[in-house]
């Protein structure tokens, strides 16, 4: 395997967001980050085993200078919530024995450092909820100081010119922050062999498939229904992409699902009440992971003490497709990220600011709004603008936006009342506070949502108010369609794989 990162090309940066605080030989070597260790410590450190477990773990974890600067300087849209970047790479340690490599169904990789699994673990301020946000490795993104390239090459570029593991972590974090708008508080990285050792100590993990799965490349061979996976089977399960309808994107579902089920196993009484097993897991974690200097397991445990498996959700950043592009004359298969829709995605995960939820919609006559067309439908912005003007809004000249799947109303802090007025006229849109907005802007997406004329408040009762613009008379999302017809972005993107009876394809 080549040690060079995926090919990149310098292009203008588009759709990049300012950080906001709110996780076969080539291509199948993937490993999960050590969320298992994080969740284990969350329980262990809250009991009488705390001091021993903490000291044993803290003394064995490798620390790197991954986090630069202070997150307190960022625009914190999610307040005291925490974001941990969990990274799994396909690197096989130099000291891996032939027997270990055979157990992993792989061979030496020549020192490659590309990262194949990147998940931001977003933990709520009260520690009761967490969301694993997956970032596809083939996402074609802007890498600071490099240009456009696949996300999984950012770490490798950072290690060059003496950057080492710290430089790789720092560049990957900057890339993900720029892409998502989330500020990364902490960093955890584990290798292929490290994942194997952690699962080996944990013991068999239960999974449930709706259909049989066979893949000679990853080695997976599982029937439909429930299966108990040992470490080797688990590695094959999370590495599978061949034979799945959406390839790497479906592999991410496998990864999210397995992590959720692994958390269930770790948080079970059978694991936590077995001192030999917990000690072995601690040793496997400590010897396998790399974290930033500031990650304090004791503080993290305090924040996670109320977290339960069913409250661990999974999501993947919004994408527009998986096209093949040409870079320097060579074909390159990529994941096209919906960068324009990223703010709405993040807002849906972290929730609306209190200033927005408590605001009262302004009088449309006092609201200036600009409409941008990101739907790909010619004339959509002009038509929406005409409708808004008919409702009494001050509408500027229509414009265009990068294509996005989600219709949103963007607004700067302080314009919550104005944004609410526009939201009342656009059923199903997502309100997004962003520091880059200079005024209230309606961005139309491919979801087909747009401004609507005023409708009667009572079924069959009277006519519209002729465009008076009273927000109380506006159609709500439930007026336009049933939830099953037009689900919100969050309801279609977020999944609960931690349920006891959860099964996947």
WOPE-V102300 format. One line per field, one symbol per residue. ss: DSSP state (h for helix, s for strand, l for the rest). psi: psi as a letter, one per 40 degrees, with the letter a starting at -180 (. if undefined). burial: I if it has 9 or more other ideal C-beta (glycine too) atoms within 8 Angstrom, else O. A space follows every 10 residues. Layout:
ss=???
psi=???
burial=???
//
This chain:
ss=llllllllsl llllllllls llllllllll llllhhhhhh hhhhlllllh hhhhhhhhll lsssllllll hhhlslllll lssssssssl lllllllhhh hhhlllllll llllssssss ssslllllls ssssllllss ssslllssss hhhhhhhhhl lllhhhhhhh hhhhhhhhhh lslllsssss lhhhhhhhhh hhllsssssl llssslllls ssllsssssl hhhhhhhhhl lllllllhhh hhhhhhhhhh hhhhhhllhh hhllhhhhhh hhhhhhllss ssllllhhhh hhhhllllhh hsssssllss sllsssslls ssslssslll lhhhhhhhhh lllhhhhlll lllhhhlsss sssllllllh hhhhhhhhhh lllsslllss lllllllsss sllllhhhhh hhhhhlllls ssslllllls ssssllllll llllllllll llllllllll hhhlllhhhh llllllllhh hhhlslllll lllsl
psi=hieiiihihh iihiehiihi h..adheegi iiifdddddd ddddeeaeed ddddddddee hhhigdhiah eeeihgdfbe iihhhhhhie hhidehiddd dddefaiiee fieihehhhh hhhideeeii hhhihhdehh ihhhedahii deedddddei fedadddddd dddddddddd eihhdihhii iddddddddd ddihhhihid iihhhddeeh giiiaiihha dddddddeeh dhehdfbddd dddddddddd ddddddeidd ddehdddddd ddddddedih iidehhdddd dddedehide ehiiiiihie agihihhfei ihhihhigdd edddddddde iiiddddeih hihddehhii hiheeehhed dddddddddd eeihhahiai iihidhhihi iihefddddd ddddegheih hhhheeheah hhhhieeeii iiihiidhhe haiieffdeh deeihidddd iidddgiidd dedhigeeid ehii.
burial=OOOOIIIIIO OOOOIOIOII IIIOIOOIII IIIIIIIIII IIIIIIOOII OOIIOIIOOO IOOIIIIOOO IOOIOIIIOO IIIIIIIIII IIOOOIOOOI IOIIIIOOIO OIIIIIIIII IIIIOOIOII IIIIIIIIII IIIOOIIIII IIIIIIIIIO OOIOIIIIII IIIIIIIIII IIIIIIIIII IIIIIIIIII IIOOIIIIIO OOIOIOOIII OIOOOOIOII IIIIIIIIII IIOIOOIIII IIIIIIIIII IIIIIIIOOO IIOOOOIIII IIIIIIOIII IIIOIOIIOI IIIIIOIIIO IIIIIIIIIO OIOOOOIOOO OIOIIIIIII IIIIIIIIII OOIOOIOOIO IIOIOOIIII IIIIIOOOOI IIIIIIIIIO IIIOIIOIIO IOIIIIIIII IIOOIIIIII IIIIIIIIII IIIIOOIOII IIIIIIIOII IIOIIIOOOO OOOIOOIIIO IOIIOOIOOI OOIOOIOIIO OOIIOIIIOO OIOIO
//
